[in-house]
Amino acid sequence: MNEGDIHAILTRVLRAGRLPGGVKLGEHRLADIFGVSRERIRKVLHRLGAERLLDIIKNRGAFTIEPDLRESHMVYEARRILESGMAAHLAENLSEAQIARLRRHVEAEGEALRQDDQPTWQRLSAEFHFLLAEMTENPLVQRQAHELISRTLMLVKRYETTAGSACGCEEHRAIFRALAARERGKAVKAMTTHLSLVETRLRPTLCEAVGPSLDDVLREEIARESREATIAAE
């Protein structure tokens, strides 16, 4: 398995909040799970640290980030500043092909919610914002958006109840409708309102249920990656 594949799997796991905060990602353990050298793992971990998806602590190693509800306002404020600008830009610059792609995405979100497929909906919900950042075609905007969105995904996974799913889905539809209609002001308002409402749905309580182990989570992702690659090759 190459570094890109390992990075993609760990990124998915971390953004989805599938591991609790403070879990050590040891080089030996990961090298065994992925069947690669420690050097390759070390490079991936340092890249994830630079992307603010892990805490790299000198002389101790790499650890999953413990989301801090106290910093949520600062992070969401930064997202409102950045993504309202994205919305303003996209409302005036989206191509018809991009609008069609966004339409398919919000429809897939709605279908996952109707099927009560929470894992799929959570993944698509996050990807909606990553997709908008990608459509700006600005690498600097994309980099900042990815860091901020990843930070808030961890907060949402930890502090938001599933009751917010239907609201979030409808809020994404409102953003899409404004963008598709090329209504700049409405798109900006829909985006800032959505991010503010997500912030208000965070609650200062944690689920103490014991989740799957690091090994189980990563081996499940590796198996999924293998299945998807097999399907794509057929």
Disulfide bonds with the S-S distance in Angstrom:
none
